[in-house]
Amino acid sequence: MGEGVAIASHTEGRRGRTMRVAEAWISAAVTVAGPTEVRGPLGAAFDVPLRDDLLGERSWERAEWRMGQRAVGLLAQRLGVAITDFDLMLAGDLTNQITASTFAARELDIPFLGTFTACATFVEALGLAALLCDGGYAHLICVAVTSHHHVVERQYRFPTELGNQRPPCAQWTATGAAAFAVRAGAGEHPLARIEGFTPGRVIDYRITDPFDMGSAMAPAAADTLTAHLEDMGRQPGEYGALYTGDLGRVGVPICEELLRDRGIDVRLHDCGIELYDPGHQDVHAGGSGTACSALVFGSSVLPRLTQDWSAVCLVGTGALHSPTTYQQRESIPAVAHAISVCRPDLPKGGA
């Protein structure tokens, strides 16, 4: 991939793996959090705290897509637009064939693109939305993600009703939904401007334990973050914070060690660690799930961006195994995507 390749009419171009973005802004965000997540340190910052994780529905799966619908509906209200004013919805989740997103979309009447790279789905969708807006292909896009603890545990591991013991390296799938509006142009009172998007490569270090996702995803996170910093021409300290989502307490030190081996000394923040209180919530190695990084990003990172930091980078990490591949004794490939966002008032080209 050569330098200076044009991405689209409004895009500054690509350097290495990173696609620079000139005219894509996050104009609104909505977070819907489950009861366990509300009891965590960010509980007061969520827009919609849920008292139960069934939402009056007859199944966990129905509850999950209702969360997604609620998040998108509130996002439209916050913008003062009709849901049908969105040109496109990019959405994904962890349920088989991303059914939570597709079942939510069938009642929203928005052109729909389903996205999936496991827990990296949020960053993937946000980056694609930025490129579509920046390229002039859309004016207003809804990015939405959901996950539900009980749905994912039943699909990937064991039904929670069985009470199976989880190893210390296991992570807790977040219950929640988040929706973000990405706009071509700043509009009124934007929350952030998207600067660049770095798609990741699929990397497999032959980890086979489905409970140890942090070890499986750490090499992909280190690879993508290295490429992102090099392509953006930045040192880690030029970002107010570097976030991963979600390596947890097992994956973060591995990733930091891999980065040090590449000459990059950095302290990583992790959405899976920040979502829960380890002193009072037994989530073992931390949080995970499609909604985990989006909940932290919408409730904590974006507000701090306008108050404390000029720019942040979020590296979404995804373990790309399935129940079938695990049963066939395959290893766990992983991918990580990075996105850089800055304060809306920051001049283009500088952080």
N, C-alpha and C positions, 0 to 999 in steps of 0.2 A: 504494500500500500504506500504509494508515494505521498510526499507532503503537498499540501495545497490543493488536494482533490476537492472539487466543489460538491457539496451535498445537495444543495438546492438554491433557489434564487436568493434567499435571505440569509443563508447560513455562511458563516465565515470560512468554514472548510474543515478538513480533517488533518490532523497531524498524528501519525502513528495510528493507534486504535481509537483515539478520542475524537468525537465529533463536536466541534465548537458550535455554540448556539448563540444567536444574537437577539432574537425577538420572541422569547417564550417566557411567560411569567406565571407564577402561582398566585392566583387572585383570591382563593378561598380554600378552606379546609374544614372538614367535619370529622370528628372521632366518636365512635360508638363503642363503649367498652363493657365487657362482661363483669359479673360481680367479683370475681377473683382479681381482675385487673384494677377495678375501682378501689379495692382495699390496698393497692400498692402505693408507692410514693407519688405517683402522678395522678392519683384518683380525682383530685379536685380540678384537674385541668381538662378532663374529658368533657366533650359537649353533651353527650348522652350517656349517663351512667345507668346500667341495667341492673335491676334488682334480682333477676333470675336469668338463667341461660336457656330457657325454653320459650320465652316470650309468648306464653299461652298457646304455643303450637303443639302438635302431636308428636313431633320428632325433632331431634337436634338439627337434622339437615334442613327442615323447613325454617327453623329458627335462624339458621345461618343466612339463608337468602333473604329473610325478612330484615335482618340487620343491614344487609347491603342495600336493600330498597330504601330503608329509613335514612341511611347515610346520604344516598344520592338525592332523595327528596329534600332533606334539610340543606344540602349543598345548593340546590336550585333556589330555595327560599332565601338563603344567605346572600346569594347573588342578585336576587330580585328578578329572576327569569323563570320561564316555564321549563320543565324537564326537556321538552322537545326542542328547546333552543340550543341544546348541546349538539354540536355537529357529529359527535362520535363519543362512544364510551369504550374505554380500554379497561378490562377488568379480569381478575383471576383469583383463584383460591386453590386449596389443596384437595378438594373432594374429587372423586372419580370424574374424569372428563370435565373438570371445572363446572360441575352442575350447579353449585351455589350461585355462581356468576351468571350462567346462562338462564337459570330459572328466575333470577331477579330481573334480568334484562328483558325477558318475554313480556313483562308488564310495564316496562318503562318506555317503550316505543322510541328508542334511540338506536341509530346504527351501531352495531356492536362488533368489537374485535376482542376475542378471548386471548389472554396471555398466560403463559405458565413457564416459570423457572423456579418452582418451589418457593422458598422463602425469599428469593431474589425477585419475585414477580413484581412487587411494588416499584422497585427502582427501574426494572425493565419497562414497565408501562409508563412511568413518569418520563423516562428518557425518550421513548417512542412518541409520546404525546408532544414533547418539546420539539422534536424534529419535524413532526407533521405541522405544528403551528408555525415554526420558524420557516419552513419551506413554502408556506402559503397554501397548504392543502386543507387547513381547517382554521377556524377562528376561535372556537371554544370547545374544549374537550374535557370530559369527565374521566378521571382515573379513579378506580375503585377496587378495593381488595377486602376479602373477608377470610376469617378462619374461626374454627370452633373446636375447643379442646376435645370434647367427647366424640365428635365426628372423626377427627384425625386419629385419636387413639384407637378407635374401633377399626379404622381402615388400615393403619400402618402397624399397629402393635396388638393390644388386647383391649376388649371392651372394659371401660372403667368399672363396670359392675362386678367384674371378677376380682378386683383388688390386687392385681399382680404387683409384685415388688419391682420397683424401678431402680436401676443402678445409679450410682452417684453422677455419672457422666450424662445421664438423660436430661433432656430439656422439656419444658412445659409449654405445650401449644397454646397460644393466646386465643381467647375468645373475644372477638370484636370485629368491627368494620371501620373503614376509613374511606373518605372520598375527597378528591382534590380537583379544583378547577384549574386547568392550564389554558392560558389565553395568548393569542398572538397580539402583542402590544400590552402595555402596562395597565390600561384601564384605570379605574379609580381604586386607590388604596391597595395596591398589590402587596402581597406578603413577602415575595422573594422573586428574584430573577434567576432563571436556569442558565448556567454558563456552558456546561459541557457534559457529555454522556460518553462513558467508556464501556462498551460491551465486553463481557468476559469470555475467556476460553474455557472449555470443559476440561477439567483436570482431575485425574484419578490417582490417588496415592494408595490404592488397594485397601482402604479401610472397609471392613465387612460388617461391623457391628452397627445395626440400625439405631441403637440407642446413643451412639457416639457420633453425632453429626458435627460437633465442633471440630474434631480432628479431621474429619473428611473435608470440611469446607475451608479450613484455614489456609491450605496451599493456594486455592483459587483466589481467596481474598488478597493474599500477599502478591500474587501475580498481577491482578487487576489494579491494585493500588499502586504498585511500582510503575505500571504502564501509564496510569492516570497522572501521577506526579511528573513523570518524564515528559509526557505529551503536553501537559499544561505549563511546563517549565517552572515548577514550583517546588519549594521545600515544604516539609510537613508543617513547620511553624507558621507558614503563611495562611493556613486555615485556622479559624478559631477553634475548631474541633474536627477530628476525623472519626466518623462513626462507622461501625460495622453492624450488620443486622441479618442473622443473629448467630454469632460465634459462641456466646456464652462463656462461662468461666473456664471451660476446657480449651476452647478454640482460640480465645484472645491471646493467652501467653504463647501458644504455638505460632500464631500469626506474627506476633511481635518479634519472636526469635527468628523466624524466616526473613522478616524485613531487615533485622539487624545484620543477618548474613549477607544481605544485599547492600549494606551500607546505609540503611534508612533507620534511624533511631526515632521511634515514635511511641507515644502512649495512646492507645485506642480507647474510645468510648464504645460501648456496645448496647444496642437497644434491648437485647435479651436480658442483660444484667440490670439495666436501669428501670425496666418495667415493673419489677417486683422487689419486695423488701425481704432480703434473705434472712433477716433476724426474726421475722414473724410469718413468712410464707415459705413453705417447703416446696420449692420448685427445682431443687437439686442444682443443676448447672446453669439455670436461667431460663428465659423464655425463648420461644421460637414461633413459627407459624407465619402465614402470609400477611396477617394483620399486625404482627408484632412491631416491625420496624415502622410501619405506617402510623401506628398509634403513638409511638414515641416521637416520630418526626412531626406529626401534626400538633401534638399537645405540648411538646417541650422544645424541640429543636427550632421550629419556625419562630415561636415567640422570642427565644433567646437570640435568634439571628438578628432581629431588629433592635434588641437591647444590648447584647454583649459582644457579638461577633460580626465581622464583616463578610465572612464566607465560611461555609462548611462543606465537607465532602461526606457523602453517605455511600458505603459499599454494601449493597445487598448480597447476601450469600444464600445459595440454594443447594440442598442435597437432592440429586436427581434420580434417586432410586424409587422403586415401587414395591409393593408386596410381592409381585410376581418375580421381579429380579432378585429380591432377597431369597425367596424360596428356591430359586434356581442357583443360589450360591454365587451370585455376581457381587462384585464390589460396588462401592458407592461413588459414582462420579459426581463432581460438584462444579458449580459455576458462580461467578461473582460479577456483578455489574456496579459501576460507580457513577455517581452523578454529583456535580458541583453546583451549589446554589449560593447566591450572594444577596446582600441587602438590596432592596429595590432602588435605593438612591445612589448605589455605587456606580461610578462611571464604567462603561463597557471597556473591557480589556485590562482591568485592574482589580485586585482584591485587597 
